[in-house]
């Protein structure tokens, strides 16, 4: 009997139905006295833990509330986003709304401080 490579085995598995593959796994477990479920569970659990360890690098600057200095907030939004006056006013009028999306930490903090100085309430998400 010819020895099959790993790629050839994978190709053979791709052609199997789920029922056939399940039967194969049962026979494999019986033949070699192993259990396939434990390693699969460990491998499946590992990727789920990975995102919790990653540090967030992109932030959304969300204008929560305008406050009583609407004109200053519109000017700040206009300066931060390079929008025209009408677009900046529409963004401020639509609060809560994202002013910046996917910004770097430094840019998000800078925008947040500018908007707060103008009198707005801002959240970083």
Secondary structure, DSSP 8 states (H G I E B T S, - for coil): -----HHHHHHHHHTS-HHHHHHHHHHHHHHHT--HHHHHHHHHHHHHHHHHHS----EEEEEEE--S-HHHHHHHHHHHH---HHHHHHHHHT-SEEEEEEE-HHHHHHHHHHHHHTT-EEEE-
